[in-house]
Amino acid sequence: MRKKVLAGVVAFGVLAAVATAGLVLVDTPQNGPDNAPVVMGSNSTAQGSIDLGKNYLVQHNILAARDQFKLAVQTDSTNQEANLLYGVTRVFAVAEEGQGLVTSGLDSVREIFELTGLIFSKFSIYGSEYSAPEKLAATTPRTGEVLDFLKTKLLPEVDNALINLNAVSNTAFSSVIDPSSINKNSGSVITIDYADALVIRALLQAIKCNLELLMVYGLDVSLPDIQDAPDQLMTYKQLLAQDSTLLTPKDSLRLATAKTALISFIDTYSTAVPYLKNRPGTDHNLFVIDVPVGRNSGGSGSSGLTYSKLDEITNNLAGIKNSLSGQVYALPIKSENDRDRFIDLSKFFNSASPIDFRAQMANCATPKVLSDPTIGGLFPLGLSIAQDSNLPTTSGYLLGVTCTGKETPWLKVKPDQLALYDMPYYPSGPRTFSISNHGTSNLVVSSISLAGLNSSQFNISADSCGTVPPGGSCTGTASLNAPYPYSVLSADIRISSNDLSSPLTFVELWGMTSSITSNPGPSTTFGLTINRNGTGNGSVSFSGHNFTDYFSESCPSICSGSPHAGTKLEFQPVPSTGSIFSGWSGCDSVEGETCNVIMFSARNVTATFNRDAHTLSVMASPPGGAYNVPQTITLAASKDAAIYYTLDNSTPTAASIRYSGAISLDAPKTLKYIAIDPF
């Protein structure tokens, strides 16, 4: 997995511009010396060059097609079809331009990949075939060289392609690529309309924004030197060690350019949506990015874009655009801590005072992680990693990444629960657990012992543990002693180490033993009752031997059955919206949230669900105060709560005005608001 990540970093940005899309064209072999193109018309006119370029395009000869479309634009700079096709192909040509040339710099995406060690049997934006080495080759370019390639080769093509796309202004624009018109028997007719032109322009603007940001915060490291880093944190540590300017702003004026490109992307996308919806017929595939767009399914299930999805994206982009002007935006993603969702992008794109993320990560002199939890105001409510933790804790591991002399081990054990059975007809045998070091210094395991109520009934062994280097691991096993009369056992494996955040780590042990030697027989059954308890709602789903003989597939409240003796059942909680699962009772063992039961007697199992208690918060932007000009106020609530407000100084309730969009005020008012849990 790490090799794939590193290989991706080599071509970061390039793939965003080139390999994120594939032209929707017929799949015929690429043109070559023995497969000469069919020449159509004369290229002495713009239309002749366009026709010839389409011919090359159908045969997947991007470079030749690009040259013909370029000639068409030079012949007639106002020709909108020539401008669109030239704009598209000039960017895609960056993938293949310069093949076979011996130059001092990087010339193409293919060259970058080949220098990493990939061997192509086929290279095309329509699909490539290659063999990959086990490790990145020593010739792999430094990421700084790739950045130079993006800056000098790709970014200028994107800028010029945007000029070409901006020339497409006719809302009735149409371009047809028809393989049959050039004596080709395969493929289908492709129609490119004004909506396609807008989507392509929006994509190029998004690519430009990302490229500009890479110029500001990009890295310059040798990937082969760090590809053997044993774990994720060590990879980060080596990246920071190799590039002393990583995550510090280098060319901050580009932030303003990136912001302009982002705004242009949002505006162009918003302009494109009505044209996408008003296309005649049902579903259509977008040109360049082969994505179906339709009223309902988007043309091909979950891979497409429905009209409602287009509107959802529009609304989210509107929030991002407002955030660029200083309004706080709540990201439409779930977070363990709601305040992490609120962002102010105007701080991130502030070219006059760019954020130095490296300096924000840790103060090595203090030591302190995230000395400014807001990261320069980017997260107005702060990040929970700094506010909810005290060193040494998980945030302390970040300190070991950024500060020399603060390295620390990080012990992880899997699984953290083990269930062992020594039952007639269901022996589990020994179970294995692993101890791994995900930190930045050696993990010293000083002892592994048993404790708890029935510790004498278990055995453990972990002979290979002792000093575990970063990225290393060791294994241990747990087993039961000789069976006793039917009983349920519990104990803990206790792992002592030099991990300061968790010097004593536990693995829960559950055991079930029986000295019964005779089979009760298939006709013997025992009663089993499933109960639901607590202040919340939920159901129980389960699987096991012939479970449908006794229950439906989910148990919404109380249900009962009579499974056969020896039947093993596994129960899972399914909390309802607004509720959380709180725990089991009556299980033989619990692994994660799974309750395990083996039927050798009548059983009662209870799942407890409680209401999801959480603190609701509302963020207003701009905040309350005295203003001399009319204001537009936006409100954002946590946990998808409903917001109600008043403007007459009265206390808001669920009967007040429900917030549905920005509130405009042009006179003195007192705005009061409240968030109410919808569940």
ABEGO torsion letter per residue (X at the ends): XAAAAAAAAAABGAAAAAAABBBBBBBBBBBBAABBBBBBEBAABAAAAAAAAAAAAAAGBAAAAAAAAAAAAAABAABAAAAAAAAAAAAAAAAABGBGBBBABBABAAAAAAAAGBBBABBBAAEBBBBBBABBBAABBBAAAAAAAAAAAAAAAAAAAAAAAAABABAABBBBBBAAAAGBABEBBBBBBAAAAAAAAAAAAAAAAAAAAAAAABBBBBAAAAAABABAAAAAAAAAAABAABGBBABAAAAAAAAAAAAAAAAAAAAAAAAAAABBEBBBBBBGBBBBBBAAAGGBEAABBBAAAAAAAAAAAAAAAAAAAGBBBBBABBBABAAAABBBAAAAABAABBBBAAAAABBAAOBBBGABAAGGGABAAEBAAAAABBOBBAAAAAAAAABBGABBBBBBBOBABBBBBBBBGBBAEBBBBBBBBABABBBBBABBBBBEAAAAABBBBBAABGBBBBGBBBBBBBBBBBBBBBBBBBBBBBBBBABAABABBBBBBBBBBBABABBAEAABBBBBBBBBBEABBEBBBBBEBGAAAABBABBABBBBBBBBBGBBBBBBBBBBBGBBBAEBBGBABBBEABBBBBBABBBBBBBBBBBBBBBBBBBBOBBBEBBABBBBBBBBBBGGBBBBBBAAGBBBBAABBBBAEBBBBABBBBBBBBBBBAX
